[in-house]
Each structure stands twice: as structure tokens, then as C-alpha cells.
């Protein structure tokens, strides 16, 4: 049976008088805000980036694939406000945290953003507020890291005076079929009231809220989803090498296997893993597992296979440049096509294209890139030396100046027919040319 506090919260959700605060206005936070605005719920967005805040309040966003119509309307009606003033965190009824959870250089969890955000909330937390972490993390983070910080800072008790939950984000940037509102949300609460409040909140925002028994279970759900993908991608990456040695096209094999209506799900090889989840999430579990003296050999092997892919691609590129162009890679000019981590978006988080540029340049080659969605490489944690590099135009004249074109991201708007026609050598890591019906003697898969 829910408490009176929980009942009042649920009533405010139902009559849409609730106010939601979203901490972190990026690839997860902005879609969350849009989901709330779509339901007529007021949103206050918090971020440390003043330019991002100013842009959002002006109806602009640096994330191209996210429409801003609802933000513009929300600003006009007073239903949306972005701010860097964290003192206003006491105003919302619920605070949803969507901040980065990257890895350190030693492949260990970096919870600094979560900790700093929790500390900031702890300075302003009031009674009856709900705090929900959405950032991907290891099982136990909400209970073992966040709750002690909040209880110590406030003197309030979780589950009685304030409420704590975990609901993992499930964003897939650029997916034309599923968005925040149409993807079910898993919810785990620190106690029955926290679960009931979170279920009501997300039930109002998305198509379905799915309850689980604890915050740790919800945290494990997110890791499991992405480990599943990482392991299967590692499998097809390994199969690519085996089948290539046999003269078999792995993409043809996968497409044919996918015609089976049960027992098979297609995953495809690539030049490495990218994005905010798959390259990172498995390491959160392997790190936590060591606390229990457990070695996650299967997961770690998948990570090793996927991490090796950029090296394999560069070796194949060097071999093809030598055989087909009659040049050493060290003397060559290489054009990378696409540096987003997946097609048709401007998201560069953990993009394998950055590693490809680094490895090719270490071999002495001159590298440039073209990406219709990313005109300039932004600052990144691991590739600061690439910051500010600009996308070069693609034309018959410019392609003639490169010894090879390496397709790293298969954006749909690229003219593969013209690229193949005007290039000396095309090395395709995404099977993009074949999928567009463009095959020629100068196109090779890698």
C-alpha cells in the first residue's frame, strides 16, 4: 500500500501538474524532455554548458536528428526552461539524471558525473522529491553510491522522506521506428513508494513502464541488453575473418540466415564498436564482477575481439593499397567516409572512425574525412589531437587526390555510385556499396 506522499505524487502525475527536472540535456535528456512536453508536463532542464542552455532556450540544438518544435513551443508557453542554475533543483517534483558514465583510461567505471550531480542534488533536495538515475552503470550504483550521498547531505531517509529509483535509458539515436515515448521503460525503486511513483511517472511518459524488484535489477537489465549486442557483434566480427579466409561473404551469409523466422537475429560486422553503450557497458559489469571474485571471460573475450577490429581494418587497408594502388600505406592519402558512430546521425561518441584515423596516421599516411552530418570533429576524451578537423568536400576532383577511400560509416545520403566511379580504391567496412547495388573491381570489403 502506498503512502500518502506517494499518492499525492501520483495524483500530480495524473492531472499533469507535476514538474520534472532533467539533469543533462544531451542525447538522452532532450528526448526525455520532449516526451514530457508531449504529455503536457512542465520541464526544467539543467546543464553545466551555458551555450547548450542558451541554444535550447532559443529553440536550437546541436543534435540534428532531434526535432525542436516542442521545445520552441514549451519555451513560449513556459512549459520548458533550460538553466545552469542548480539552485532551482528544489522546484521539480522529480529529478531525472541523464549524465555521462564513461570509462577511465584503464577501462574502469568513471562515475564522476553521477557523483557530482548527486552531490549537487543533495544540497537542494527537499522532502517528497523523487530522484531517478537513467545513466548506464553497474548494479548497486543507485543504492551504494547515490543513496548514501543524498542521505548524508540532507539528513532525510530514502523511501520515507525522499525517493530514489533507477530507470535505464534506451535511446537509439536516429532510429526511425522507435523513440523515447514508444520504448518501454524498466523501473526499479528503492522501496515500494519509490517504485509506485516512478511507475506512475514513466507510465505517463512512455508506452509502458515495466517494474522490477530493485534498482540493482534495473541496472543489470541495461547492462544485459548491451552485453547481448556486444557479444553477438563480436561473434559476427570473428566469423567475418573466418569466412573471408574461405572466400565467403559474411554479409551474404547473415542476410540469408536472417530469412529464418525463428531462432536467429541478424547482427553485422563493422570497423569497431561505437556509441554511448555497447563499447562501454560490458566493462561496467566485468569491473563489478571482480568484487565478487568472478571473471567474466565470455564478455571480456567479446570486448577483445571488438577492440581489435580497427587494427584488422587498417591491416586490410594497407594490404589493398599495396596490391591495388602499388603504394605503401605510409606514402598514401586516405579519405575516411563517415565518422559518426552509426549512419544518418551526428553522434560521434566512441566512434571507431577516430581510432581508424589514429592508426592510419601512425602508419605514416595522410588522412582526411568527409561526413555530411559532422562538419568539424568536436573535442573527445581519447582523441583530443583530432579536435577541430574539418570535413572535406567529396567531388570527382577531390577523390582523384586520394589513393583509397575507406567507408567507416554508411550514411544513406552519400552517392556511392559516384564515389566508386571516381575513386582508385574503395575499402568498405559496412557493406554499403553492395547494399546500394554498387559493385565494381575497385571495391573491396573489409
C-alpha positions as CSV (number, residue, x, y, z in Angstrom):
1,X,0.0,0.0,0.0
2,X,1.4,3.4,-1.0
3,X,1.9,6.2,1.4
4,X,0.1,9.5,1.3
5,X,3.2,11.1,-0.1
6,X,3.3,8.6,-3.0
7,X,-0.4,9.0,-3.6
8,X,-0.1,12.8,-3.8
9,X,2.8,12.4,-6.3
10,X,0.8,10.0,-8.4
11,X,-2.2,12.4,-8.4
12,X,0.0,15.2,-9.7
13,X,1.3,12.9,-12.4
14,X,-2.3,12.0,-13.4
15,X,-3.5,15.6,-13.5
16,X,-0.3,16.8,-15.3
17,X,0.5,19.3,-12.6
18,X,3.8,17.6,-11.8
19,X,7.1,19.4,-12.7
20,X,10.0,17.3,-14.0
21,X,13.7,18.3,-13.7
22,X,16.1,16.7,-16.2
23,X,19.8,16.9,-15.4
24,X,21.9,16.6,-18.5
25,X,20.5,17.9,-21.8
26,X,22.1,15.7,-24.3
27,X,21.2,12.6,-26.4
28,X,19.1,11.2,-23.5
29,X,17.9,14.3,-21.7
30,X,16.4,16.2,-24.6
31,X,14.3,13.2,-25.8
32,X,13.1,12.8,-22.2
33,X,12.1,16.5,-22.1
34,X,10.2,16.0,-25.4
35,X,8.4,13.0,-24.1
36,X,7.2,15.0,-21.1
37,X,6.2,18.1,-23.1
38,X,4.3,15.8,-25.4
39,X,2.2,14.8,-22.4
40,X,1.7,18.4,-21.3
41,X,4.1,18.2,-18.4
42,X,6.3,21.1,-17.4
43,X,10.1,20.5,-17.6
44,X,13.1,22.3,-16.1
45,X,16.3,21.2,-17.8
46,X,19.7,21.5,-16.0
47,X,23.1,21.5,-17.7
48,X,26.5,22.9,-16.9
49,X,27.0,24.0,-20.5
50,X,25.8,27.6,-20.8
51,X,25.9,27.6,-24.6
52,X,23.7,24.5,-24.7
53,X,21.3,26.0,-22.3
54,X,21.1,29.3,-24.3
55,X,20.6,27.4,-27.5
56,X,17.8,25.3,-26.1
57,X,16.0,28.3,-24.7
58,X,16.3,29.9,-28.2
59,X,14.9,26.7,-29.8
60,X,18.1,25.4,-31.2
61,X,20.0,22.1,-30.6
62,X,23.4,20.8,-31.7
63,X,21.8,17.3,-32.1
64,X,20.5,17.4,-35.6
65,X,18.2,14.4,-35.6
66,X,16.1,15.7,-32.7
67,X,13.2,18.0,-33.8
68,X,12.9,21.1,-31.7
69,X,9.2,22.1,-32.3
70,X,8.0,21.1,-28.8
71,X,11.0,22.8,-27.2
72,X,10.2,26.0,-29.0
73,X,6.5,25.8,-28.1
74,X,7.5,24.8,-24.5
75,X,9.7,27.9,-24.1
76,X,6.8,30.1,-25.4
77,X,4.2,28.6,-23.0
78,X,6.5,28.4,-20.0
79,X,6.4,24.6,-20.1
80,X,10.2,24.3,-20.8
81,X,13.2,26.1,-19.4
82,X,16.8,25.2,-19.6
83,X,19.1,26.6,-16.9
84,X,22.6,26.3,-15.4
85,X,21.1,27.5,-12.0
86,X,21.2,24.3,-10.0
87,X,19.7,26.1,-7.0
88,X,16.4,25.6,-8.8
89,X,16.6,21.8,-8.3
90,X,14.3,22.1,-5.4
91,X,11.4,23.2,-7.7
92,X,10.7,19.9,-9.7
93,X,8.8,17.1,-8.1
94,X,11.0,14.6,-9.9
95,X,14.7,14.9,-10.9
96,X,15.8,12.6,-13.8
97,X,19.6,12.2,-14.1
98,X,20.9,11.6,-17.6
99,X,24.7,12.4,-17.4
100,X,27.6,10.5,-19.0
101,X,29.1,7.4,-17.4
102,X,32.3,6.8,-19.5
103,X,35.3,4.7,-18.7
104,X,38.7,5.7,-17.4
105,X,41.8,5.1,-19.4
106,X,42.2,1.9,-17.5
107,X,38.7,0.7,-18.6
108,X,37.2,1.2,-15.2
109,X,33.8,3.0,-14.5
110,X,34.0,6.7,-14.3
111,X,31.1,7.8,-12.1
112,X,32.4,11.3,-11.5
113,X,29.5,12.9,-13.4
114,X,27.0,10.9,-11.4
115,X,28.7,11.6,-8.1
116,X,28.9,15.4,-8.8
117,X,25.3,15.5,-9.9
118,X,24.2,13.6,-6.8
119,X,26.2,16.0,-4.6
120,X,24.6,19.0,-6.3
121,X,21.1,17.5,-5.8
122,X,22.0,16.7,-2.1
123,X,22.5,20.4,-1.5
124,X,19.0,21.3,-2.6
125,X,16.9,18.1,-2.2
126,X,13.6,18.6,-0.4
127,X,11.1,16.2,1.2
128,X,8.9,14.2,-1.2
129,X,11.1,14.6,-4.2
130,X,11.8,11.6,-6.5
131,X,15.3,11.2,-7.9
132,X,15.8,8.8,-10.8
133,X,19.1,7.8,-12.3
134,X,18.9,7.0,-16.0
135,X,22.7,6.8,-16.8
136,X,24.0,3.3,-17.5
137,X,26.1,1.9,-14.7
138,X,26.9,-1.2,-12.7
139,X,24.4,-2.9,-10.4
140,X,24.5,-1.2,-7.0
141,X,25.3,2.3,-8.0
142,X,21.9,3.8,-7.0
143,X,21.9,2.1,-3.6
144,X,25.6,2.1,-2.8
145,X,26.7,5.4,-4.3
146,X,23.8,7.8,-4.6
147,X,21.7,7.0,-1.6
148,X,24.5,7.5,1.0
149,X,25.4,10.8,-0.6
150,X,21.8,12.1,-0.6
151,X,21.0,10.8,2.9
152,X,24.2,12.3,4.4
153,X,23.8,15.6,2.7
154,X,20.1,16.1,3.7
155,X,19.5,14.0,6.9
156,X,16.5,12.6,5.0
157,X,15.8,8.9,4.6
158,X,15.3,7.3,1.2
159,X,12.0,5.6,0.9
160,X,10.3,7.7,3.6
161,X,11.2,11.4,3.1
162,X,12.6,11.4,-0.4
163,X,12.5,8.6,-3.1
164,X,15.2,7.1,-5.2
165,X,14.9,4.9,-8.4
166,X,16.7,3.7,-11.4
167,X,15.3,3.5,-14.9
168,X,17.8,2.9,-17.7
169,X,17.7,5.0,-20.8
170,X,17.0,3.0,-24.0
171,X,17.8,5.7,-26.6
172,X,18.8,4.6,-30.2
173,X,19.7,7.9,-31.9
174,X,18.3,8.2,-35.4
175,X,16.1,5.1,-35.2
176,X,13.1,5.9,-37.4
177,X,10.8,3.3,-35.8
178,X,11.3,3.8,-32.1
179,X,11.7,6.9,-29.9
180,X,11.6,7.6,-26.2
181,X,7.8,7.6,-26.0
182,X,7.4,4.3,-27.8
183,X,10.0,2.3,-26.0
184,X,9.0,0.6,-22.7
185,X,10.9,1.8,-19.6
186,X,12.2,-0.6,-17.0
187,X,11.8,0.8,-13.5
188,X,13.4,-0.3,-10.2
189,X,12.8,1.6,-6.9
190,X,14.4,1.9,-3.5
191,X,11.3,0.7,-1.7
192,X,7.6,0.3,-2.7
193,X,6.8,4.0,-2.7
194,X,9.7,4.9,-5.0
195,X,8.6,2.1,-7.4
196,X,5.0,3.2,-7.4
197,X,5.9,6.9,-8.0
198,X,8.4,6.0,-10.8
199,X,5.9,3.7,-12.4
200,X,3.3,6.4,-12.5
201,X,5.8,9.0,-13.8
202,X,7.1,6.8,-16.7
203,X,3.7,5.4,-17.3
204,X,2.7,8.9,-18.2
205,X,5.8,9.5,-20.5
206,X,6.2,6.3,-22.4
207,X,4.1,3.5,-23.9
208,X,4.7,1.1,-21.0
209,X,6.6,1.1,-17.7
210,X,8.0,-2.3,-16.6
211,X,8.6,-2.8,-12.9
212,X,11.5,-4.9,-11.5
213,X,12.2,-5.8,-7.9
214,X,15.1,-3.4,-7.2
215,X,17.3,-0.7,-8.5
216,X,20.2,-3.2,-8.9
217,X,18.0,-5.4,-11.1
218,X,17.1,-2.4,-13.3
219,X,20.8,-1.5,-13.6
220,X,21.5,-5.1,-14.6
221,X,18.8,-5.1,-17.2
222,X,20.5,-2.3,-19.1
223,X,23.9,-3.9,-19.0
224,X,22.4,-7.2,-20.2
225,X,20.8,-5.6,-23.2
226,X,24.0,-4.1,-24.4
227,X,26.2,-7.0,-23.5
228,X,23.9,-9.2,-25.6
229,X,24.6,-6.9,-28.6
230,X,28.3,-6.6,-27.9
231,X,28.8,-10.4,-27.7
232,X,26.8,-11.0,-30.9
233,X,28.7,-8.3,-32.8
234,X,31.9,-9.9,-31.6
235,X,30.7,-13.2,-33.0
236,X,30.0,-11.9,-36.5
237,X,33.2,-9.9,-36.4
238,X,35.1,-13.2,-35.8
239,X,33.0,-15.0,-38.4
240,X,33.9,-12.3,-40.9
241,X,37.6,-13.3,-40.6
242,X,36.9,-17.0,-40.9
243,X,34.6,-16.7,-43.8
244,X,36.8,-14.2,-45.6
245,X,39.7,-16.7,-45.5
246,X,37.3,-19.2,-47.1
247,X,36.2,-16.8,-49.8
248,X,32.7,-16.4,-48.4
249,X,30.9,-13.1,-47.9
250,X,29.8,-12.8,-44.3
251,X,27.1,-10.2,-45.2
252,X,25.5,-12.6,-47.7
253,X,25.6,-15.4,-45.1
254,X,23.9,-13.2,-42.4
255,X,21.3,-11.9,-44.8
256,X,20.4,-15.4,-45.8
257,X,20.3,-16.7,-42.3
258,X,18.0,-13.8,-41.3
259,X,15.3,-15.3,-43.5
260,X,14.8,-17.9,-40.9
261,X,11.7,-16.7,-39.0
262,X,12.8,-18.1,-35.6
263,X,16.0,-18.8,-33.7
264,X,18.2,-16.2,-35.4
265,X,18.7,-12.5,-35.0
266,X,21.0,-10.7,-37.5
267,X,24.0,-8.7,-36.3
268,X,26.5,-7.2,-38.6
269,X,30.3,-6.8,-38.5
270,X,32.0,-3.4,-38.7
271,X,35.2,-1.5,-38.2
272,X,34.8,-1.4,-34.4
273,X,32.1,-0.5,-31.8
274,X,30.8,3.0,-31.3
275,X,28.1,4.8,-29.4
276,X,27.4,5.5,-25.8
277,X,26.5,2.0,-24.7
278,X,28.0,-1.1,-26.4
279,X,31.7,-0.2,-26.2
280,X,31.4,0.8,-22.6
281,X,28.6,-1.1,-20.7
282,X,30.2,-4.5,-20.7
283,X,33.2,-3.2,-18.8
284,X,30.9,-1.9,-16.0
285,X,29.8,-5.4,-15.3
286,X,33.3,-7.0,-15.6
287,X,34.6,-4.4,-13.2
288,X,31.8,-5.0,-10.7
289,X,32.1,-8.8,-11.0
290,X,35.7,-8.7,-9.7
291,X,34.2,-7.5,-6.4
292,X,32.6,-11.0,-6.2
293,X,35.8,-12.8,-7.4
294,X,34.2,-13.7,-10.7
295,X,35.9,-13.5,-14.0
296,X,33.6,-12.6,-16.9
297,X,35.6,-14.4,-19.6
298,X,32.9,-14.6,-22.3
299,X,32.2,-10.8,-22.0
300,X,35.9,-9.9,-21.9
301,X,36.6,-12.0,-24.9
302,X,33.9,-10.2,-26.9
303,X,35.4,-6.9,-25.8
304,X,38.8,-8.0,-27.0
305,X,37.5,-9.1,-30.4
306,X,35.6,-5.9,-31.0
307,X,38.5,-3.7,-29.8
308,X,40.8,-5.4,-32.4
309,X,38.6,-4.6,-35.4
310,X,40.1,-1.2,-36.2
311,X,43.6,-2.8,-36.3
312,X,42.3,-5.6,-38.6
313,X,40.6,-3.0,-40.9
314,X,43.8,-0.9,-41.1
315,X,45.9,-4.0,-41.9
316,X,43.5,-4.9,-44.7
317,X,43.6,-1.3,-46.0
318,X,47.4,-1.4,-46.1
319,X,47.3,-4.7,-47.9
320,X,44.9,-3.5,-50.6
321,X,46.7,-0.2,-51.1
322,X,49.9,-2.2,-51.7
323,X,48.2,-4.7,-54.1
324,X,45.8,-2.5,-56.0
325,X,47.4,1.0,-55.9
326,X,51.0,-0.2,-55.7
327,X,51.9,2.1,-52.9
328,X,52.9,1.8,-49.2
329,X,50.3,3.0,-46.8
330,X,52.9,5.4,-45.4
331,X,53.0,7.2,-48.7
332,X,49.3,7.3,-49.3
333,X,46.4,9.7,-49.0
334,X,43.3,8.2,-47.4
335,X,39.8,9.5,-47.2
336,X,37.6,8.3,-44.4
337,X,33.9,8.4,-45.3
338,X,31.7,8.9,-42.3
339,X,33.0,9.4,-38.7
340,X,29.7,9.2,-36.8
341,X,29.4,6.0,-34.9
342,X,26.3,5.0,-36.9
343,X,24.7,6.1,-40.1
344,X,22.5,9.2,-40.6
345,X,23.2,10.9,-37.3
346,X,25.8,13.4,-36.0
347,X,26.7,11.4,-32.9
348,X,30.5,10.7,-32.6
349,X,30.6,9.1,-29.1
350,X,33.2,6.3,-29.1
351,X,33.2,6.3,-32.9
352,X,35.6,3.7,-34.3
353,X,36.4,6.1,-37.1
354,X,38.6,8.1,-34.7
355,X,40.6,5.1,-33.9
356,X,40.9,4.3,-37.6
357,X,42.3,7.8,-38.2
358,X,44.8,7.5,-35.4
359,X,46.0,4.0,-36.6
360,X,46.3,5.0,-40.2
361,X,48.2,8.2,-39.4
362,X,50.6,6.2,-37.1
363,X,51.4,4.2,-40.2
364,X,52.5,7.5,-41.9
365,X,49.6,8.1,-44.2
366,X,47.8,11.4,-44.7
367,X,44.2,11.1,-43.6
368,X,41.2,13.4,-44.2
369,X,37.5,12.7,-43.7
370,X,34.1,13.5,-45.1
371,X,30.9,13.3,-43.1
372,X,27.7,15.1,-44.2
373,X,26.5,15.2,-40.6
374,X,29.7,16.3,-38.8
375,X,31.5,19.3,-40.4
376,X,34.0,19.5,-37.6
377,X,35.3,16.9,-35.1
378,X,34.4,18.1,-31.6
379,X,36.6,17.6,-28.5
380,X,36.7,14.0,-27.3
381,X,38.2,12.3,-24.3
382,X,40.6,10.0,-26.1
383,X,41.3,11.8,-29.4
384,X,42.0,15.4,-28.4
385,X,44.5,15.7,-31.2
386,X,41.7,15.4,-33.8
387,X,39.6,18.3,-32.3
388,X,38.8,20.9,-34.9
389,X,39.5,18.9,-38.0
390,X,37.1,19.7,-40.8
391,X,35.2,17.6,-43.2
392,X,36.4,17.9,-46.8
393,X,34.1,18.0,-49.8
394,X,33.6,15.0,-52.0
395,X,33.8,15.5,-55.7
396,X,35.4,13.9,-58.8
397,X,38.4,16.2,-58.4
398,X,38.9,15.7,-54.7
399,X,38.5,11.9,-54.9
400,X,41.2,11.8,-57.6
401,X,43.6,13.1,-54.9
402,X,43.2,10.1,-52.6
403,X,44.8,6.7,-53.0
404,X,41.9,5.0,-51.2
405,X,38.5,5.7,-49.7
406,X,37.7,3.8,-46.5
407,X,33.9,3.6,-45.7
408,X,33.6,3.7,-42.0
409,X,30.0,4.9,-41.6
410,X,27.4,4.1,-44.2
411,X,25.3,7.3,-44.4
412,X,22.4,6.9,-46.8
413,X,22.9,10.3,-48.4
414,X,26.3,9.6,-49.8
415,X,26.5,9.0,-53.5
416,X,28.2,5.6,-53.5
417,X,27.9,5.2,-57.3
418,X,29.9,8.4,-57.9
419,X,32.3,7.6,-55.1
420,X,33.1,4.2,-56.5
421,X,33.4,5.6,-60.1
422,X,35.8,8.4,-59.2
423,X,38.0,6.6,-56.7
424,X,41.1,4.4,-57.3
425,X,40.2,2.1,-54.4
426,X,37.2,1.8,-52.1
427,X,37.5,-0.3,-48.9
428,X,34.0,-0.9,-47.5
429,X,33.7,-1.9,-43.8
430,X,29.9,-1.6,-43.8
431,X,28.8,-3.5,-47.0
432,X,27.4,-0.1,-48.0
433,X,28.2,-0.4,-51.7
434,X,26.7,-3.8,-52.1
435,X,23.5,-2.7,-50.3
436,X,23.2,0.2,-52.7
437,X,23.8,-2.1,-55.7
438,X,27.1,-0.5,-56.4
439,X,29.9,-3.0,-57.0
440,X,33.0,-2.7,-59.2
441,X,36.5,-4.1,-59.5
442,X,37.9,-1.3,-57.2
443,X,35.6,-2.1,-54.3
444,X,36.7,-4.5,-51.5
445,X,35.0,-5.4,-48.3
446,X,37.0,-5.2,-45.0
